[in-house]
Amino acid sequence: MNNFVIGLKRFFTNKNVVTILLVIVILVALYIGYSSSIKSKTDPVNIPVAARTIPPRTEITSEDVTMKSVARSMVSDNVITSAALIIGRYTNVNVTVPEGGMFYNDLVVDASKVPGNWIEELNREEGELGYYMPVDTDSTLGNSVLPNTYVDIYMKATDENGTTMFGKLVKNVKVLVVHDGSANNVFDNASEGTAPSRIGFAVNPDVYILLHKIEYLDVELIIAPRGSVVPTEDYIVVTSSTLRDFVDAQTITVEEDEIPEDTENENEENGNTTDGTNTNTQTE
C-alpha cells in the first residue's frame, strides 16, 4: 500500500504528467464551452412574426401576429420576443413589416408616438367620435382644406317630389387630418401635389350617426370653410332640421353603440382605429 501511495505521488509530481493532465483538462473545458455556445445559438426559440404584411402607422392586432420557431442566433437584442409587447401598438411611420418578418423595438411604437396619428388628437373624454370621410381634390376645394381648421358641411338631396333641397347640415366641424390614398398626410409633402382621399373629422355622437346614415343615401355632401357663403343656385334652401328629418325618413334608427367606429384601414387604407372628437362641433 505504501509503495502504491509513493508511486502515485511520484506520478503526480512528474512535470510531464502534470502538463499532459492540464492540457487534457483545458481541451475538455474548451469542448464543453464550445458545445454549449453552439447549442445556445442553434436551439430553436419561438418569437412573434407578422402574419401578414403590415403597412406604416397601423395598429397591430392579434390577427397580425403569429409565432414562429427560429434559431436563437437569429434573435438580436432589438427583436421583440413577446407578442404581448406588440399587440395594440403601431408600426412606425414609413415602416412596413413584411409577412413573416420579425418585430423590432425601434419599428413598433405606442399610439402616442406615431407621427401624424390623428387618434391622439380626438377627445374621447367628451364622448365624441372621429368620422373618416371620403373626398377628392374638388370636394376639398383644390386641396385647400387644412388640418386644425373648421368647416361647415352642406347637403344636397332630392325629395320624393323631385325638388332639390340644399342647406347647411352641420357647422364648426374640426378637421383633424387629410389623407391620401395610402393614408399618408397629404401636407407632409405638399410639394409633391398628393391628392386627398379622406378627411378625419371630430364630431359628436349625433352627427356621427347622421353621417353614417347618409352613406346609404343618394345625396351629396359639400365641404366649405366655416362661415363662408355657398352658392345655392336654383335649389330650395332648407334648414338643418329639415335635412335631418329627410335622412331619418329614409333610414332606420341606429344607436351609437350599434355603429363600429371608423378606422383608417377601411377601403384598404391605413388601419388606425379612430375615436374621440372635438367639442366645437354643432348642428345648425
Secondary structure, 3 states (H helix, E strand, C coil): CHHHHHHHHHHHHCHHHHHHHHHHHHHHHHHHHHHHHHHHHHCEEEEEEECCCECCCCECCHHHEEEEEEEHHHCCCCECCCHHHCCCCEECCCCCECCCCECECCCEECHHHCCCCHHHHCEHHHCCEEEEEECCCCCCCCCCCCCCCEEEEEEEEECCCCCEEEEEEEEEEEEEEEECCCCCECCCCHHHCCCCCEEEEEECHHHHHHHHHHCCCCCEEEEEECCCCCCCCCCEECCHHHHHHHHHHHCCCCCHHHCCCCECCHHHCCCCECCCECCCCEEC
